[in-house]
Amino acid sequence: MRLDQFIANCTELSRKEAKRAIGTGAVNVDGAVCKTANRKIPDDARVTLDGELLTLRGERYLMMNKPEGVVSATSDSEHPTALDLLPAELARDLHMAGRLDLDTTGLLLLTTDGLWSHRVTSPRTDCPKTYRVSLEEPLTEAAEQTLTTGVLLRNEDRKTRPATIRRVNDRVIELTISEGRYHQVKRMLAAVGNHVVALHRLRVGEIVLDPELAPGEYRALTRQEVASVGPG
């Protein structure tokens, strides 16, 4: 794990603030001042900030910018998992608070807190998800009307909840839904005669994917982000 990531995961500092602290000489690694933010820190390293020993906090809450080809699972025999992208010490006991398909990218939440993840995924809590959807064909007005009032998916007997749509251009929309049915976004667009070319999750509730995170990168959630998932 990078030194700035480790400090952010152990404290309330953002990565930018952690880099600033490292640059001032406030951080020691194994007894020596370290001013290199991207230094890789082994699991057994002793890191102090202003003389205080840092340790990973009990419950852990992370966001990841999931890349394509990575599965939202703790183990898989065919593909790399989201946990494979994390240091072993940080990945210990983590699970996904909601999943993304193999080819879907973007905001993935990981935590050790089972009650918190239940609030993220439970249909009884108000935790809408927003996706950027790239389409094969331009979205028609009729299709938009159907999606925003509820669409009947194949092999189901009740319509989806109304969705919210923001058009980015003819073939790209931002779609917000408040359910989590199997392959829901892809099936919704198929039901109105279109096809999803690419799918990227931008937001879960009030938690927005950090634009500074490249695919495969992660950071700890802030206290405010964790608290935004209310008590159900």
BELKA-V628680 format. One record per pair of residues at least 6 apart in sequence whose C-alpha atoms are under 6 Angstrom apart, sorted by sequence separation. I is the first residue (numbers start at 1). J is the second residue. D is the distance in Angstrom with one decimal. If there is no record, write none. Layout:
i = (I/I)
j = (J/J)
d = (D/D)
This chain:
i = (8/27/28/47/48/167/189/8/27/47/152/166/202/73/83/151/166/150/151/165/25/70/71/72/150/165/186/4/70/150/164/23/97/150/164/22/96/97/149/163/4/96/148/163/4/95/148/30/95/147/148/29/94/19/29/94/207/28/93/28/97/27/27/26/98/26/72/72/71/70/138/4/69/138/3/69/3/68/2/3/68/135/2/68/134/2/3/67/134/1/2/66/133/1/66/133/65/132/65/132/64/131/64/131/10/63/130/10/63/130/10/62/129/62/129/61/128/143/61/128/60/60/59/136/135/135/136/134/135/134/134/133/132/132/131/131/130/131/130/130/129/129/128/128/127/106/107/104/105/106/107/104/107/125/119/67/66/67/65/66/65/65/64/64/63/63/62/62/61/62/61/9)
j = (14/33/34/53/54/173/195/15/34/54/159/173/209/81/91/159/174/159/160/174/35/80/81/82/160/175/196/15/81/161/175/35/109/162/176/35/109/110/162/176/18/110/162/177/19/110/163/46/111/163/164/46/111/37/47/112/225/47/112/48/117/48/49/49/121/50/99/100/102/102/170/37/102/171/37/103/38/103/38/39/104/171/39/105/171/40/41/105/172/40/41/105/172/41/106/173/106/173/107/174/107/174/108/175/55/108/175/56/109/176/57/109/176/110/177/110/177/192/111/178/111/112/112/195/195/196/197/196/197/197/198/199/199/200/200/201/201/202/202/203/203/204/204/205/205/200/201/199/200/201/202/200/209/232/232/215/215/216/215/216/216/217/217/218/218/219/219/220/220/221/221/220)
d = (5.5/5.8/5.6/5.9/5.6/4.5/6.0/5.6/5.9/5.8/4.3/5.6/5.5/5.8/5.7/5.0/5.0/5.4/5.4/5.7/5.9/5.3/4.7/5.8/4.8/4.8/5.8/5.7/5.2/5.3/5.8/5.1/5.3/4.7/5.0/5.0/5.9/5.6/4.6/5.6/5.4/4.5/4.7/5.0/5.7/5.5/4.5/4.9/5.6/5.9/5.8/5.7/5.1/5.7/4.6/4.7/5.9/5.6/5.8/5.2/4.6/5.6/4.7/5.7/5.9/5.2/5.4/5.9/5.1/5.6/4.9/5.2/5.2/4.7/5.4/5.7/5.8/4.8/4.9/5.5/5.9/5.0/5.4/5.5/5.8/4.6/5.9/5.1/4.6/5.3/5.9/5.1/5.6/5.3/5.0/5.3/4.7/5.8/5.1/4.5/5.8/5.5/5.1/5.2/5.8/5.7/5.5/4.8/4.7/4.2/5.9/5.8/5.4/5.1/5.5/5.9/5.5/5.5/4.5/4.3/5.3/5.5/5.6/5.4/5.8/4.8/5.9/5.9/5.3/5.3/5.0/4.9/6.0/5.1/5.4/4.2/6.0/5.4/5.6/5.0/5.6/4.6/6.0/5.1/4.4/5.0/5.3/5.1/4.7/4.6/5.8/5.8/5.4/5.5/5.9/5.0/5.8/5.6/5.0/5.5/5.5/5.8/5.8/4.2/5.5/5.7/5.6/4.3/5.8/5.2/5.6/5.2)
